[in-house]
Amino acid sequence: MRVKMILPSLTEAKSPLFRPIKYSLFPPLGLATLAAFLDPDDEIDLQDEHVERLNLDDDPELVVIQVYITNASRAYRYADHYRKRGAHVCLGGLHVTSLPEEAAAYADTIFLGPGEDTWQEFLKDFRKGKPKARYIAPPQRSIHGIPPIRRDLIKRNLYLVPNSLVVTRGCPHRCDFCYKEAFFKGGKSFYTQRVDEALAEMERLPGKHLYFLDDHLFGDARFAEALFDGMKGMGRVWQSAATIQSVLKPGLLEKAAEAGLRSLFVGLESLSETNLRDHAKVQNLNRSYENGVRRLHDNGVMINASFVFGMDDDGPDVFKRTVDWAIGSAIETSTFHVMTPYPGTALYDRIEKEGRILHRDWDLYDTRHAVFRPARLTGEELENGYWWAYREFYKWANIFKGASGQPAFRDGLRHVAYSAGWKKFESLWHFLIRCKQVSKGLPLLERSLDRFGSSRTSARPGQ
């Protein structure tokens, strides 16, 4: 069977003039995970439009397209293209699960929720010539015993950090702006792989660096502790995401750092407790951000702090207050977002009920545009403040100012190198991406992460 699997690019990633490094950072794994359930003699072409030009002049029998909100328009065009050619087109992913009736108009089959269980059922039906129009993930979900990801289908040379992996699904928390609740609706919304299977997957990966794509790797403390114990001694350096609550948990961060954790994405979201409460970000309430950042740095771990602008308690001063706090806290990198009410979330339902949704042009639901009316800001103020925050935080003067808050000179050097590398050399990344040489930057990233961590951990008393 001839199978085509496509991840259409997000709209903002296809600028003819500029391709930010984040879209060539790591390979997404959803389609490669499903490909592992296909037969050995099936012909599979997996394409990620973020890093390569799609070949649309082919003749597959089965086409599988993963749909996010800001790639939906492209996904639907590709679906129409292949249906006209006689292929059976499947659509799945976050946007399909949130708006199934919209997606169904462009597909022969749609998948709602995580696909590991329903995909196997579909393949049996399809081979019998009796595929259903809709498959819904069952309440009891598991990733125990799933076959190894088809990494042979991933074009490793087109990514900066090709060793991406996912060892959990979902998240134990229920923030009202997150897609997670919609995607996992009707069943388990957080579950893990077996530790031995996760470790076996790591052993398959060459090189030193790993990038965990899990929403919250620390979400199940028992699983995380066992995983980190198993990773200790592998000689890996790795990056992931977790909450401030888990960072403050005694012992867990230390185990992660000993296993090679060197950079952590943490959703701080807002400095306002009112905002955190309004959006059910309860895991951040009454948690000291300052202590969390300090614990990360004390363990040799850099932080990528995420902030959201446009919540109802945000006034015109929110941008400067947030940036000043982040710089003063010696945060290495920050990611800023315009609050975006995604369909299927509690936030969307509330904002829609209040009549504040401005439009449903999904291409603009990219966390860069104001797609709703903020409570205490104009849409123009929100968008301008978002761009100002990025410019201000990543000014050379502020990079050095943040680095000066690091406890040791060598840590300050790492701060400058990492922060500047992320945002001040985008023209160089653009050149490497265009030349398909972005993977050449990986050894430098590995050395930077490894030295940052080892220099701090070796300097701690009693180590």
VOPAGU-2260 file (C-alpha; in pm, 1 decimal, decimal comma):
REM VOPAGU-2260
SITE   aa  ch    i         X         Y         Z
SITE  MET   A    0       0,0       0,0       0,0
SITE  ARG   A    1     124,9     346,8     -90,4
SITE  VAL   A    2      89,4     582,3     206,2
SITE  LYS   A    3     155,5     957,4     219,4
SITE  MET   A    4     184,4    1125,2     561,0
SITE  ILE   A    5     193,2    1506,1     574,9
SITE  LEU   A    6     252,7    1763,6     845,3
SITE  PRO   A    7     155,9    2092,3     675,5
SITE  SER   A    8     353,6    2391,0     793,5
SITE  LEU   A    9     205,5    2646,0    1027,0
SITE  THR   A   10     116,7    2959,2     833,0
SITE  GLU   A   11     379,1    3176,3    1000,1
SITE  ALA   A   12     655,4    2926,3     919,1
SITE  LYS   A   13     628,2    2970,6     541,0
SITE  SER   A   14     738,7    3330,1     504,0
SITE  PRO   A   15     935,9    3357,4     176,5
SITE  LEU   A   16    1172,7    3601,0     345,6
SITE  PHE   A   17    1230,7    3453,4     689,0
SITE  ARG   A   18    1216,5    3112,2     856,2
SITE  PRO   A   19    1274,1    3124,6    1233,8
SITE  ILE   A   20    1492,1    2847,8    1374,0
SITE  LYS   A   21    1211,0    2716,8    1595,8
SITE  TYR   A   22    1036,6    2561,3    1294,0
SITE  SER   A   23    1348,6    2356,7    1214,6
SITE  LEU   A   24    1428,4    2278,2    1575,8
SITE  PHE   A   25    1308,3    1917,4    1612,6
SITE  PRO   A   26    1103,1    1660,4    1419,1
SITE  PRO   A   27     743,3    1614,4    1537,1
SITE  LEU   A   28     668,4    1250,0    1604,1
SITE  GLY   A   29     292,5    1201,0    1567,6
SITE  LEU   A   30     294,2    1069,5    1211,4
SITE  ALA   A   31     611,8     865,2    1257,6
SITE  THR   A   32     445,0     701,4    1559,2
SITE  LEU   A   33     141,8     601,6    1349,9
SITE  ALA   A   34     367,5     482,7    1067,1
SITE  ALA   A   35     504,4     215,6    1299,8
SITE  PHE   A   36     167,1      35,6    1283,8
SITE  LEU   A   37     183,6      -1,9     904,2
SITE  ASP   A   38     301,8    -322,7     738,6
SITE  PRO   A   39     671,9    -364,4     653,8
SITE  ASP   A   40     595,8    -380,4     280,9
SITE  ASP   A   41     389,0     -59,3     278,3
SITE  GLU   A   42     551,7     227,1      87,6
SITE  ILE   A   43     553,4     530,3     319,3
SITE  ASP   A   44     645,5     889,2     232,8
SITE  LEU   A   45     645,5    1115,2     540,8
SITE  GLN   A   46     690,8    1487,7     474,6
SITE  ASP   A   47     719,1    1779,9     716,4
SITE  GLU   A   48     647,4    2098,9     523,4
SITE  HIS   A   49     827,0    2308,3     785,2
SITE  VAL   A   50    1160,4    2178,6     655,3
SITE  GLU   A   51    1096,2    2058,4     299,6
SITE  ARG   A   52     892,7    2132,6     -11,8
SITE  LEU   A   53     600,1    1891,8     -43,9
SITE  ASN   A   54     583,8    1658,0    -341,4
SITE  LEU   A   55     218,9    1677,2    -448,1
SITE  ASP   A   56     268,4    1508,0    -784,0
SITE  ASP   A   57     241,0    1153,4    -648,9
SITE  ASP   A   58     -30,4     889,1    -637,2
SITE  PRO   A   59     -77,3     745,5    -286,2
SITE  GLU   A   60    -367,9     521,4    -194,5
SITE  LEU   A   61    -388,0     652,2     163,0
SITE  VAL   A   62    -308,6    1006,9     278,7
SITE  VAL   A   63    -278,8    1102,2     646,0
SITE  ILE   A   64    -261,4    1471,5     740,8
SITE  GLN   A   65    -199,4    1612,5    1090,0
SITE  VAL   A   66    -395,5    1932,9    1150,0
SITE  TYR   A   67    -321,9    2222,1    1386,4
SITE  ILE   A   68    -525,0    2541,2    1397,5
SITE  THR   A   69    -281,5    2756,7    1198,4
SITE  ASN   A   70    -207,9    2490,8     937,8
SITE  ALA   A   71    -575,4    2398,6     890,8
SITE  SER   A   72    -624,6    2597,1     569,4
SITE  ARG   A   73    -317,9    2433,7     411,7
SITE  ALA   A   74    -419,5    2090,0     540,8
SITE  TYR   A   75    -764,2    2123,4     385,0
SITE  ARG   A   76    -614,7    2227,5      49,1
SITE  TYR   A   77    -388,4    1922,9      46,0
SITE  ALA   A   78    -678,5    1701,9     146,4
SITE  ASP   A   79    -887,1    1830,1    -144,4
SITE  HIS   A   80    -592,9    1779,6    -379,9
SITE  TYR   A   81    -548,7    1413,7    -290,9
SITE  ARG   A   82    -918,5    1331,1    -276,4
SITE  LYS   A   83    -946,8    1454,5    -634,8
SITE  ARG   A   84    -669,2    1209,0    -719,9
SITE  GLY   A   85    -869,3     921,9    -570,8
SITE  ALA   A   86    -679,6     877,1    -244,2
SITE  HIS   A   87    -853,4     800,3      85,9
SITE  VAL   A   88    -773,7    1102,3     303,9
SITE  CYS   A   89    -752,1    1088,7     684,2
SITE  LEU   A   90    -737,0    1398,6     903,6
SITE  GLY   A   91    -649,4    1401,9    1272,3
SITE  GLY   A   92    -493,0    1618,8    1537,7
SITE  LEU   A   93    -582,3    1899,9    1774,4
SITE  HIS   A   94    -790,4    2108,1    1533,8
SITE  VAL   A   95    -983,2    1811,2    1396,4
SITE  THR   A   96   -1076,6    1703,0    1748,7
SITE  SER   A   97   -1187,8    2056,5    1837,7
SITE  LEU   A   98   -1392,1    2114,9    1520,5
SITE  PRO   A   99   -1482,5    1772,8    1377,5
SITE  GLU   A  100   -1768,5    1891,8    1158,1
SITE  GLU   A  101   -1544,0    2147,3     988,7
SITE  ALA   A  102   -1272,2    1889,5     925,8
SITE  ALA   A  103   -1512,0    1617,4     810,6
SITE  ALA   A  104   -1599,7    1822,2     501,7
SITE  TYR   A  105   -1243,5    1772,8     375,2
SITE  ALA   A  106   -1178,6    1410,2     469,7
SITE  ASP   A  107   -1292,8    1055,2     408,9
SITE  THR   A  108   -1204,7     966,5     768,0
SITE  ILE   A  109   -1139,0    1182,7    1073,6
SITE  PHE   A  110    -979,9    1086,2    1404,7
SITE  LEU   A  111   -1082,5    1244,3    1734,3
SITE  GLY   A  112    -838,8    1237,5    2025,3
SITE  PRO   A  113    -507,7    1050,7    2049,5
SITE  GLY   A  114    -471,7     804,5    1765,4
SITE  GLU   A  115    -264,8     508,7    1884,3
SITE  ASP   A  116    -570,2     290,0    1954,6
SITE  THR   A  117    -807,1     404,9    1680,6
SITE  TRP   A  118    -540,6     402,8    1408,5
SITE  GLN   A  119    -493,8      27,9    1445,7
SITE  GLU   A  120    -870,6     -22,2    1419,8
SITE  PHE   A  121    -885,0     197,0    1109,2
SITE  LEU   A  122    -606,2       5,8     933,7
SITE  LYS   A  123    -791,7    -323,6     981,3
SITE  ASP   A  124   -1111,8    -167,6     844,9
SITE  PHE   A  125    -933,6       1,3     554,3
SITE  ARG   A  126    -761,7    -317,3     441,7
SITE  LYS   A  127   -1103,7    -487,4     443,2
SITE  GLY   A  128   -1243,4    -205,5     229,8
SITE  LYS   A  129   -1477,4     -84,6     505,5
SITE  PRO   A  130   -1322,9     225,8     668,2
SITE  LYS   A  131   -1549,2     435,5     890,6
SITE  ALA   A  132   -1595,4     808,8     853,8
SITE  ARG   A  133   -1505,0     879,8    1216,4
SITE  TYR   A  134   -1292,6     713,2    1485,4
SITE  ILE   A  135   -1309,2     832,0    1846,6
SITE  ALA   A  136   -1038,0     751,0    2100,2
SITE  PRO   A  137   -1163,7     509,5    2369,6
SITE  PRO   A  138   -1182,3     619,5    2736,9
SITE  GLN   A  139    -907,4     377,0    2839,8
SITE  ARG   A  140    -589,6     478,3    2662,4
SITE  SER   A  141    -240,2     340,4    2675,5
SITE  ILE   A  142      96,4     371,0    2504,7
SITE  HIS   A  143     235,0      56,7    2667,4
SITE  GLY   A  144     381,8    -176,7    2409,0
SITE  ILE   A  145     341,4      48,5    2104,7
SITE  PRO   A  146     595,3     -29,7    1831,9
SITE  PRO   A  147     910,6     182,6    1803,0
SITE  ILE   A  148     872,0     513,0    1618,4
SITE  ARG   A  149     963,1     489,1    1248,0
SITE  ARG   A  150    1263,8     716,6    1277,9
SITE  ASP   A  151    1393,7     592,4     943,7
SITE  LEU   A  152    1122,0     809,3     784,4
SITE  ILE   A  153    1251,1    1126,5     955,5
SITE  LYS   A  154    1501,4    1338,1     759,5
SITE  ARG   A  155    1735,9    1400,1    1051,8
SITE  ASN   A  156    1968,8    1636,0     865,9
SITE  LEU   A  157    1691,2    1896,5     830,0
SITE  TYR   A  158    1660,4    1956,9    1205,8
SITE  LEU   A  159    1887,1    2120,8    1462,2
SITE  VAL   A  160    1801,5    1863,7    1731,8
SITE  PRO   A  161    1680,1    1546,2    1557,7
SITE  ASN   A  162    1656,9    1335,3    1876,5
SITE  SER   A  163    1305,8    1432,0    1983,6
SITE  LEU   A  164    1094,4    1190,0    2184,5
SITE  VAL   A  165     766,2    1174,5    2378,0
SITE  VAL   A  166     726,9     938,3    2673,4
SITE  THR   A  167     395,0    1066,7    2813,4
SITE  ARG   A  168      65,5    1186,1    2673,9
SITE  GLY   A  169    -124,3    1493,9    2792,8
SITE  CYS   A  170     -88,1    1675,5    3124,4
SITE  PRO   A  171    -237,2    1632,1    3474,6
SITE  HIS   A  172    -345,4    1998,4    3493,3
SITE  ARG   A  173    -649,7    2171,8    3343,5
SITE  CYS   A  174    -560,9    2528,6    3242,3
SITE  ASP   A  175    -859,8    2681,6    3065,5
SITE  PHE   A  176    -663,3    2807,2    2762,7
SITE  CYS   A  177    -503,0    2471,0    2680,1
SITE  TYR   A  178    -609,7    2242,5    2395,6
SITE  LYS   A  179    -536,4    1938,3    2610,3
SITE  GLU   A  180    -881,7    1905,5    2765,4
SITE  ALA   A  181   -1050,1    1910,7    2424,9
SITE  PHE   A  182    -804,8    1664,3    2270,0
SITE  PHE   A  183    -829,1    1408,8    2550,7
SITE  LYS   A  184   -1199,6    1458,9    2618,0
SITE  GLY   A  185   -1389,7    1145,9    2715,4
SITE  GLY   A  186   -1099,5     951,7    2863,0
SITE  LYS   A  187    -763,7     955,0    3034,9
SITE  SER   A  188    -590,6    1288,2    2981,1
SITE  PHE   A  189    -249,4    1201,7    3122,8
SITE  TYR   A  190     -64,0     872,3    3099,7
SITE  THR   A  191     291,2     750,2    3057,4
SITE  GLN   A  192     497,4     498,2    2871,1
SITE  ARG   A  193     663,2     214,6    3061,1
SITE  VAL   A  194     999,5     330,9    3194,5
SITE  ASP   A  195    1186,3      41,2    3032,4
SITE  GLU   A  196    1027,8     117,4    2695,3
SITE  ALA   A  197    1116,5     486,5    2725,1
SITE  LEU   A  198    1477,1     403,2    2808,1
SITE  ALA   A  199    1493,4     157,7    2518,2
SITE  GLU   A  200    1376,3     432,5    2281,1
SITE  MET   A  201    1656,1     658,7    2407,0
SITE  GLU   A  202    1912,2     386,8    2344,4
SITE  ARG   A  203    1807,0     386,4    1978,3
SITE  LEU   A  204    1904,9     752,3    1940,5
SITE  PRO   A  205    2259,8     842,8    1833,8
SITE  GLY   A  206    2458,1    1133,9    1969,8
SITE  LYS   A  207    2431,5    1309,9    2302,5
SITE  HIS   A  208    2137,0    1550,9    2294,8
SITE  LEU   A  209    1769,3    1465,2    2358,2
SITE  TYR   A  210    1464,0    1688,9    2328,9
SITE  PHE   A  211    1153,6    1572,0    2515,7
SITE  LEU   A  212     835,1    1706,5    2353,7
SITE  ASP   A  213     616,5    1605,5    2650,3
SITE  ASP   A  214     381,1    1874,4    2782,0
SITE  HIS   A  215     490,7    1798,9    3140,0
SITE  LEU   A  216     768,4    1541,9    3176,0
SITE  PHE   A  217     757,6    1574,7    3556,6
SITE  GLY   A  218     379,5    1528,2    3568,6
SITE  ASP   A  219     390,8    1181,2    3725,3
SITE  ALA   A  220     660,4    1208,1    3993,5
SITE  ARG   A  221     705,2     830,3    4035,6
SITE  PHE   A  222     746,1     777,7    3662,2
SITE  ALA   A  223     979,9    1077,6    3632,1
SITE  GLU   A  224    1201,7     966,5    3920,2
SITE  ALA   A  225    1233,6     615,2    3778,2
SITE  LEU   A  226    1305,0     757,5    3432,4
SITE  PHE   A  227    1574,8     991,8    3561,2
SITE  ASP   A  228    1732,5     712,5    3765,0
SITE  GLY   A  229    1747,5     501,8    3448,5
SITE  MET   A  230    1899,3     787,0    3247,6
SITE  LYS   A  231    2174,6     857,5    3496,3
SITE  GLY   A  232    2507,0     750,9    3350,7
SITE  MET   A  233    2388,0     762,8    2988,2
SITE  GLY   A  234    2595,2    1075,6    2927,6
SITE  ARG   A  235    2302,3    1260,3    2772,7
SITE  VAL   A  236    2216,7    1629,5    2784,5
SITE  TRP   A  237    1851,7    1709,8    2737,1
SITE  GLN   A  238    1574,6    1968,2    2739,5
SITE  SER   A  239    1210,0    1939,4    2835,4
SITE  ALA   A  240     905,9    2113,7    2987,8
SITE  ALA   A  241     760,7    2110,1    3339,1
SITE  THR   A  242     570,7    2330,7    3585,1
SITE  ILE   A  243     700,4    2564,0    3854,3
SITE  GLN   A  244     525,6    2339,0    4106,5
SITE  SER   A  245     735,5    2039,5    4000,8
SITE  VAL   A  246    1054,1    2247,2    3995,9
SITE  LEU   A  247     994,2    2336,1    4360,8
SITE  LYS   A  248     932,7    1972,5    4457,8
SITE  PRO   A  249    1231,3    1854,0    4667,5
SITE  GLY   A  250    1448,8    1593,0    4500,8
SITE  LEU   A  251    1283,9    1567,3    4158,6
SITE  LEU   A  252    1477,4    1848,2    3989,3
SITE  GLU   A  253    1802,0    1721,6    4137,8
SITE  LYS   A  254    1745,7    1377,1    3986,7
SITE  ALA   A  255    1668,3    1534,2    3649,3
SITE  ALA   A  256    1984,6    1746,5    3656,4
SITE  GLU   A  257    2197,0    1445,9    3750,7
SITE  ALA   A  258    2046,2    1262,9    3452,0
SITE  GLY   A  259    2148,3    1546,4    3215,7
SITE  LEU   A  260    1868,2    1807,2    3222,7
SITE  ARG   A  261    2017,8    2138,8    3110,9
SITE  SER   A  262    1725,0    2354,0    2995,8
SITE  LEU   A  263    1359,0    2356,3    3100,9
SITE  PHE   A  264    1054,3    2524,8    2948,8
SITE  VAL   A  265     830,6    2648,2    3231,7
SITE  GLY   A  266     486,0    2802,8    3181,4
SITE  LEU   A  267     489,7    3094,7    3425,3
SITE  GLU   A  268     220,2    3266,1    3213,3
SITE  SER   A  269     151,8    3567,9    3438,0
SITE  LEU   A  270     281,7    3756,1    3741,2
SITE  SER   A  271     -80,1    3820,9    3846,5
SITE  GLU   A  272    -242,3    3574,6    4086,0
SITE  THR   A  273    -580,7    3700,2    3965,6
SITE  ASN   A  274    -493,4    3589,2    3612,4
SITE  LEU   A  275    -365,2    3253,2    3730,8
SITE  ARG   A  276    -686,7    3194,7    3925,4
SITE  ASP   A  277    -909,4    3307,0    3636,7
SITE  HIS   A  278    -743,5    3058,8    3401,5
SITE  ALA   A  279    -727,6    2763,9    3643,2
SITE  LYS   A  280    -346,9    2776,1    3650,1
SITE  VAL   A  281    -367,4    2645,2    4005,5
SITE  GLN   A  282     -30,2    2471,5    3991,3
SITE  ASN   A  283     131,1    2818,9    3983,7
SITE  LEU   A  284     -71,0    2973,9    4266,2
SITE  ASN   A  285     123,0    3047,8    4584,5
SITE  ARG   A  286     444,2    2926,1    4422,3
SITE  SER   A  287     751,7    3146,6    4436,2
SITE  TYR   A  288     874,6    3203,4    4083,2
SITE  GLU   A  289    1194,5    3349,2    4225,8
SITE  ASN   A  290    1266,5    3034,2    4427,4
SITE  GLY   A  291    1191,9    2818,6    4125,7
SITE  VAL   A  292    1435,0    3008,4    3902,8
SITE  ARG   A  293    1696,1    2996,2    4178,3
SITE  ARG   A  294    1656,1    2618,9    4216,9
SITE  LEU   A  295    1698,2    2570,2    3843,5
SITE  HIS   A  296    2014,4    2777,7    3833,6
SITE  ASP   A  297    2153,6    2610,6    4146,1
SITE  ASN   A  298    2119,8    2278,2    3963,6
SITE  GLY   A  299    2280,2    2402,9    3643,5
SITE  VAL   A  300    1953,6    2419,9    3449,6
SITE  MET   A  301    1860,1    2711,5    3224,1
SITE  ILE   A  302    1500,5    2826,7    3204,7
SITE  ASN   A  303    1286,0    2919,0    2905,7
SITE  ALA   A  304    1000,7    3105,9    3074,7
SITE  SER   A  305     667,4    3133,6    2896,1
SITE  PHE   A  306     440,2    3436,7    2945,8
SITE  VAL   A  307      90,5    3512,0    2810,6
SITE  PHE   A  308     -34,4    3867,5    2755,2
SITE  GLY   A  309    -396,5    3978,3    2726,2
SITE  MET   A  310    -555,7    3813,6    3029,5
SITE  ASP   A  311    -833,6    4013,2    3193,0
SITE  ASP   A  312    -612,6    4150,8    3472,6
SITE  ASP   A  313    -352,4    4277,8    3224,2
SITE  GLY   A  314    -333,1    4654,1    3173,4
SITE  PRO   A  315     -91,5    4857,8    2958,7
SITE  ASP   A  316     187,1    4817,1    3216,0
SITE  VAL   A  317     194,6    4436,4    3195,3
SITE  PHE   A  318     458,6    4422,6    2923,3
SITE  LYS   A  319     722,7    4630,2    3102,2
SITE  ARG   A  320     654,7    4468,8    3439,6
SITE  THR   A  321     693,3    4122,2    3293,2
SITE  VAL   A  322    1007,9    4194,1    3093,5
SITE  ASP   A  323    1172,4    4379,9    3382,9
SITE  TRP   A  324    1099,5    4087,3    3615,2
SITE  ALA   A  325    1234,9    3831,5    3367,7
SITE  ILE   A  326    1557,6    4024,2    3310,2
SITE  GLY   A  327    1601,0    4089,9    3682,1
SITE  SER   A  328    1552,4    3719,2    3752,1
SITE  ALA   A  329    1836,7    3624,0    3512,5
SITE  ILE   A  330    1604,8    3416,0    3295,1
SITE  GLU   A  331    1803,0    3298,0    2993,8
SITE  THR   A  332    1523,9    3286,3    2734,8
SITE  SER   A  333    1160,9    3396,7    2737,8
SITE  THR   A  334     874,9    3303,5    2509,5
SITE  PHE   A  335     589,0    3552,9    2488,5
SITE  HIS   A  336     235,6    3491,2    2360,5
SITE  VAL   A  337     -79,0    3685,9    2287,5
SITE  MET   A  338    -356,0    3500,6    2468,5
SITE  THR   A  339    -545,1    3299,8    2207,3
SITE  PRO   A  340    -883,1    3133,5    2273,5
SITE  TYR   A  341    -857,4    2804,7    2084,4
SITE  PRO   A  342   -1183,9    2632,7    1981,4
SITE  GLY   A  343   -1274,4    2352,2    2217,0
SITE  THR   A  344   -1118,6    2515,4    2523,6
SITE  ALA   A  345   -1300,1    2656,5    2825,7
SITE  LEU   A  346   -1142,2    2993,7    2747,4
SITE  TYR   A  347   -1293,3    2997,1    2398,2
SITE  ASP   A  348   -1637,0    2908,3    2531,8
SITE  ARG   A  349   -1620,9    3190,1    2787,8
SITE  ILE   A  350   -1487,9    3455,3    2549,0
SITE  GLU   A  351   -1743,4    3356,4    2284,3
SITE  LYS   A  352   -2027,4    3373,5    2536,9
SITE  GLU   A  353   -1912,4    3723,7    2629,7
SITE  GLY   A  354   -1920,3    3826,2    2263,3
SITE  ARG   A  355   -1549,3    3907,2    2250,7
SITE  ILE   A  356   -1436,0    3677,5    1965,9
SITE  LEU   A  357   -1341,6    3904,6    1674,5
SITE  HIS   A  358   -1321,4    3648,1    1392,5
SITE  ARG   A  359   -1252,2    3286,7    1306,8
SITE  ASP   A  360    -964,9    3326,8    1065,3
SITE  TRP   A  361    -765,1    3032,8    1199,5
SITE  ASP   A  362    -446,6    3147,0    1025,6
SITE  LEU   A  363    -430,5    3433,4    1274,7
SITE  TYR   A  364    -481,0    3216,9    1584,7
SITE  ASP   A  365    -102,9    3199,7    1616,0
SITE  THR   A  366     -50,5    3367,2    1959,1
SITE  ARG   A  367      79,5    3675,3    1776,3
SITE  HIS   A  368    -250,1    3839,9    1683,9
SITE  ALA   A  369    -535,4    3968,4    1897,8
SITE  VAL   A  370    -832,1    3758,1    1786,0
SITE  PHE   A  371   -1056,6    3869,8    2074,9
SITE  ARG   A  372   -1129,0    4194,9    2260,6
SITE  PRO   A  373    -909,4    4219,1    2572,1
SITE  ALA   A  374   -1065,5    4354,5    2892,5
SITE  ARG   A  375    -816,8    4631,3    2976,7
SITE  LEU   A  376    -622,2    4674,6    2653,6
SITE  THR   A  377    -704,0    4747,0    2293,1
SITE  GLY   A  378    -614,8    4482,9    2039,4
SITE  GLU   A  379    -351,4    4716,4    1897,0
SITE  GLU   A  380    -197,1    4771,1    2241,0
SITE  LEU   A  381    -185,5    4395,1    2295,8
SITE  GLU   A  382     -11,1    4317,8    1967,4
SITE  ASN   A  383     230,1    4611,3    1997,0
SITE  GLY   A  384     312,5    4516,2    2356,1
SITE  TYR   A  385     382,8    4158,1    2253,5
SITE  TRP   A  386     636,1    4265,4    1990,7
SITE  TRP   A  387     787,3    4524,5    2226,6
SITE  ALA   A  388     842,8    4255,1    2491,0
SITE  TYR   A  389    1043,1    4040,5    2248,9
SITE  ARG   A  390    1252,2    4334,6    2127,5
SITE  GLU   A  391    1316,6    4461,8    2480,0
SITE  PHE   A  392    1400,3    4127,5    2642,2
SITE  TYR   A  393    1645,3    4032,1    2366,6
SITE  LYS   A  394    1825,8    4365,8    2339,2
SITE  TRP   A  395    2198,4    4316,8    2376,9
SITE  ALA   A  396    2202,8    4545,1    2680,5
SITE  ASN   A  397    1931,7    4339,2    2851,7
SITE  ILE   A  398    2094,1    4007,0    2763,1
SITE  PHE   A  399    2408,6    4126,6    2939,8
SITE  LYS   A  400    2204,0    4270,3    3226,0
SITE  GLY   A  401    2031,3    3935,6    3276,5
SITE  ALA   A  402    2363,1    3752,4    3253,2
SITE  SER   A  403    2507,4    3977,0    3525,6
SITE  GLY   A  404    2250,1    3828,4    3763,7
SITE  GLN   A  405    2401,1    3482,2    3729,0
SITE  PRO   A  406    2597,2    3370,7    4035,7
SITE  ALA   A  407    2921,0    3291,2    3849,4
SITE  PHE   A  408    3106,3    3447,8    3556,3
SITE  ARG   A  409    3100,3    3127,4    3352,1
SITE  ASP   A  410    2724,9    3102,8    3399,2
SITE  GLY   A  411    2693,9    3458,1    3269,4
SITE  LEU   A  412    2886,7    3361,6    2956,2
SITE  ARG   A  413    2652,9    3067,7    2898,2
SITE  HIS   A  414    2354,2    3298,0    2949,3
SITE  VAL   A  415    2481,8    3538,7    2682,2
SITE  ALA   A  416    2567,8    3260,0    2438,6
SITE  TYR   A  417    2235,2    3080,3    2474,2
SITE  SER   A  418    2009,8    3385,9    2473,5
SITE  ALA   A  419    2191,8    3551,8    2184,8
SITE  GLY   A  420    2205,7    3227,4    1989,4
SITE  TRP   A  421    1828,8    3194,6    2014,4
SITE  LYS   A  422    1734,9    3545,6    1899,2
SITE  LYS   A  423    2031,1    3754,0    1780,6
SITE  PHE   A  424    2159,6    3533,9    1497,6
SITE  GLU   A  425    1837,0    3460,5    1313,2
SITE  SER   A  426    1988,6    3560,4     977,5
SITE  LEU   A  427    2256,3    3293,5    1026,0
SITE  TRP   A  428    1993,1    3031,5    1114,2
SITE  HIS   A  429    1796,5    3142,2     809,0
SITE  PHE   A  430    2101,2    3083,3     589,5
SITE  LEU   A  431    2168,6    2738,6     739,1
SITE  ILE   A  432    1803,4    2637,6     698,6
SITE  ARG   A  433    1798,9    2745,7     333,6
SITE  CYS   A  434    2119,7    2552,0     271,6
SITE  LYS   A  435    1978,8    2247,9     457,4
SITE  GLN   A  436    2275,3    2262,3     693,9
SITE  VAL   A  437    2096,7    2346,5    1018,6
SITE  SER   A  438    2209,8    2020,2    1180,6
SITE  LYS   A  439    2565,4    2157,8    1176,1
SITE  GLY   A  440    2472,4    2363,6    1481,4
SITE  LEU   A  441    2400,6    2061,8    1702,8
SITE  PRO   A  442    2756,1    1996,2    1829,9
SITE  LEU   A  443    2781,5    2357,4    1946,1
SITE  LEU   A  444    2445,4    2330,2    2125,0
SITE  GLU   A  445    2550,0    2004,4    2293,3
SITE  ARG   A  446    2878,3    2149,0    2416,6
SITE  SER   A  447    2709,8    2464,5    2542,4
SITE  LEU   A  448    2441,0    2276,6    2734,4
SITE  ASP   A  449    2684,0    2021,7    2874,4
SITE  ARG   A  450    2938,9    2273,8    2996,6
SITE  PHE   A  451    2675,6    2500,4    3147,0
SITE  GLY   A  452    2535,5    2214,2    3350,7
SITE  SER   A  453    2859,6    2046,2    3446,8
SITE  SER   A  454    3023,9    2368,8    3553,6
SITE  ARG   A  455    2742,5    2448,4    3795,4
SITE  THR   A  456    2680,8    2102,9    3937,4
SITE  SER   A  457    3048,8    2046,1    3997,2
SITE  ALA   A  458    3065,6    2375,0    4183,6
SITE  ARG   A  459    2787,8    2295,4    4430,0
SITE  PRO   A  460    2902,1    2224,0    4786,0
SITE  GLY   A  461    2907,1    1859,9    4877,5
SITE  GLN   A  462    2900,5    1736,3    4519,1
